[in-house]
């Protein structure tokens, strides 16, 4: 999936826990590299120009299931942001972090 030159310069900063990514290195790399572009495409700042880009937007809008690694990663990321923003989940996040920090 190509992206405009203006989106190529800055790394996207993840705003959620990285522990949910099953293929951590690849998924995090995709988000850091393409996150600004994904966000701009899904919020309408950029118009989708290709079939793949239109499909990406449809997935982001919940109109179809994700198929590509780009679609799956962005959906997982956005879902995690929503989950973490829910106050009911904040205590669970603290428990997860505490358990992860305990020596085994």
C-alpha atoms as a printed R data frame, in Angstrom:
    type eleno elety resid chain resno       x       y      z
1   ATOM     1    CA   UNK     A     1   0.000   0.000  0.000
2   ATOM     2    CA   UNK     A     2   1.606   3.266 -1.060
3   ATOM     3    CA   UNK     A     3   1.351   6.459  0.925
4   ATOM     4    CA   UNK     A     4   1.951  10.124  0.140
5   ATOM     5    CA   UNK     A     5   5.382  11.658  0.694
6   ATOM     6    CA   UNK     A     6   4.018  13.974  3.397
7   ATOM     7    CA   UNK     A     7   3.212  10.912  5.553
8   ATOM     8    CA   UNK     A     8   6.636   9.312  5.143
9   ATOM     9    CA   UNK     A     9   8.707  11.488  7.421
10  ATOM    10    CA   UNK     A    10   7.310  11.092 10.937
11  ATOM    11    CA   UNK     A    11   6.986   7.883 12.910
12  ATOM    12    CA   UNK     A    12   3.530   7.337 14.366
13  ATOM    13    CA   UNK     A    13   3.478   7.169 18.144
14  ATOM    14    CA   UNK     A    14   1.316   4.384 19.518
15  ATOM    15    CA   UNK     A    15  -1.157   5.518 22.120
16  ATOM    16    CA   UNK     A    16  -1.853   2.112 23.640
17  ATOM    17    CA   UNK     A    17  -0.212  -0.900 25.184
18  ATOM    18    CA   UNK     A    18   1.852  -2.916 22.745
19  ATOM    19    CA   UNK     A    19   1.207  -6.223 24.496
20  ATOM    20    CA   UNK     A    20  -1.807  -7.038 22.313
21  ATOM    21    CA   UNK     A    21   0.138  -7.393 19.093
22  ATOM    22    CA   UNK     A    22   0.677 -11.071 18.312
23  ATOM    23    CA   UNK     A    23   3.255 -10.434 15.615
24  ATOM    24    CA   UNK     A    24   4.662  -7.570 17.637
25  ATOM    25    CA   UNK     A    25   7.573  -6.417 15.515
26  ATOM    26    CA   UNK     A    26   5.752  -6.452 12.185
27  ATOM    27    CA   UNK     A    27   2.520  -4.917 13.499
28  ATOM    28    CA   UNK     A    28   4.272  -2.209 15.496
29  ATOM    29    CA   UNK     A    29   6.527  -1.405 12.544
30  ATOM    30    CA   UNK     A    30   3.470  -1.039 10.291
31  ATOM    31    CA   UNK     A    31   1.778   1.290 12.774
32  ATOM    32    CA   UNK     A    32   4.885   3.396 13.342
33  ATOM    33    CA   UNK     A    33   5.579   3.622  9.629
34  ATOM    34    CA   UNK     A    34   2.046   4.040  8.237
35  ATOM    35    CA   UNK     A    35  -0.010   5.209 11.244
36  ATOM    36    CA   UNK     A    36  -0.251   8.866 10.199
37  ATOM    37    CA   UNK     A    37  -1.316   7.789  6.747
38  ATOM    38    CA   UNK     A    38  -3.825   5.221  8.067
39  ATOM    39    CA   UNK     A    39  -5.367   7.881 10.319
40  ATOM    40    CA   UNK     A    40  -5.562  10.499  7.568
41  ATOM    41    CA   UNK     A    41  -7.075   7.999  5.157
42  ATOM    42    CA   UNK     A    42  -9.716   6.762  7.609
43  ATOM    43    CA   UNK     A    43 -10.739  10.207  8.875
44  ATOM    44    CA   UNK     A    44 -11.170  11.577  5.360
45  ATOM    45    CA   UNK     A    45  -8.135  13.878  5.187
46  ATOM    46    CA   UNK     A    46  -6.926  11.756  2.272
47  ATOM    47    CA   UNK     A    47  -9.141  10.309 -0.421
48  ATOM    48    CA   UNK     A    48  -8.618   6.634 -1.222
49  ATOM    49    CA   UNK     A    49  -7.161   6.368 -4.711
50  ATOM    50    CA   UNK     A    50  -6.795   2.624 -5.152
51  ATOM    51    CA   UNK     A    51  -8.993  -0.405 -4.609
52  ATOM    52    CA   UNK     A    52  -6.787  -1.424 -1.665
53  ATOM    53    CA   UNK     A    53  -7.173   2.010 -0.086
54  ATOM    54    CA   UNK     A    54 -10.956   1.983 -0.558
55  ATOM    55    CA   UNK     A    55 -11.104  -1.466  1.010
56  ATOM    56    CA   UNK     A    56  -8.961  -0.243  3.927
57  ATOM    57    CA   UNK     A    57 -11.445   2.580  4.576
58  ATOM    58    CA   UNK     A    58 -14.381   0.160  4.360
59  ATOM    59    CA   UNK     A    59 -12.731  -2.047  6.983
60  ATOM    60    CA   UNK     A    60 -12.048   0.959  9.220
61  ATOM    61    CA   UNK     A    61 -15.728   1.940  8.925
62  ATOM    62    CA   UNK     A    62 -16.846  -1.575  9.862
63  ATOM    63    CA   UNK     A    63 -18.332  -2.290  6.447
64  ATOM    64    CA   UNK     A    64 -16.213  -5.375  5.781
65  ATOM    65    CA   UNK     A    65 -13.873  -7.767  7.573
66  ATOM    66    CA   UNK     A    66 -10.113  -7.128  7.443
67  ATOM    67    CA   UNK     A    67  -8.088  -9.227  5.044
68  ATOM    68    CA   UNK     A    68  -4.651  -7.618  4.739
69  ATOM    69    CA   UNK     A    69  -2.031  -7.175  7.453
70  ATOM    70    CA   UNK     A    70  -2.573  -3.394  7.164
71  ATOM    71    CA   UNK     A    71  -6.314  -3.748  7.763
72  ATOM    72    CA   UNK     A    72  -5.954  -6.280 10.572
73  ATOM    73    CA   UNK     A    73  -3.286  -4.261 12.360
74  ATOM    74    CA   UNK     A    74  -5.176  -0.948 12.150
75  ATOM    75    CA   UNK     A    75  -8.414  -2.592 13.314
76  ATOM    76    CA   UNK     A    76  -6.632  -4.236 16.236
77  ATOM    77    CA   UNK     A    77  -4.939  -0.957 17.156
78  ATOM    78    CA   UNK     A    78  -8.151   1.106 16.985
79  ATOM    79    CA   UNK     A    79  -9.987  -1.529 19.018
80  ATOM    80    CA   UNK     A    80  -7.303  -1.450 21.678
81  ATOM    81    CA   UNK     A    81  -7.437   2.356 21.855
82  ATOM    82    CA   UNK     A    82 -11.192   2.173 22.372
83  ATOM    83    CA   UNK     A    83 -10.829  -0.545 25.004
84  ATOM    84    CA   UNK     A    84  -8.182   1.391 26.926
85  ATOM    85    CA   UNK     A    85 -10.234   4.594 26.822
86  ATOM    86    CA   UNK     A    86 -13.143   2.889 28.618
87  ATOM    87    CA   UNK     A    87 -12.834   3.699 32.358
88  ATOM    88    CA   UNK     A    88 -14.154   0.227 33.233
89  ATOM    89    CA   UNK     A    89 -11.036  -1.303 31.684
90  ATOM    90    CA   UNK     A    90  -8.448   0.876 33.400
91  ATOM    91    CA   UNK     A    91  -8.303  -1.275 36.535
92  ATOM    92    CA   UNK     A    92  -7.829  -4.377 34.385
93  ATOM    93    CA   UNK     A    93  -4.946  -2.650 32.611
94  ATOM    94    CA   UNK     A    94  -3.297  -1.979 35.955
95  ATOM    95    CA   UNK     A    95  -3.666  -5.641 36.913
96  ATOM    96    CA   UNK     A    96  -2.189  -6.770 33.590
97  ATOM    97    CA   UNK     A    97   0.811  -4.501 34.020
98  ATOM    98    CA   UNK     A    98   1.320  -5.578 37.635
99  ATOM    99    CA   UNK     A    99   1.232  -9.247 36.672
100 ATOM   100    CA   UNK     A   100   3.663  -8.652 33.806
101 ATOM   101    CA   UNK     A   101   6.122  -6.948 36.140
102 ATOM   102    CA   UNK     A   102   6.162  -9.754 38.742
103 ATOM   103    CA   UNK     A   103   9.217 -12.030 38.698
104 ATOM   104    CA   UNK     A   104   8.502 -15.612 37.659
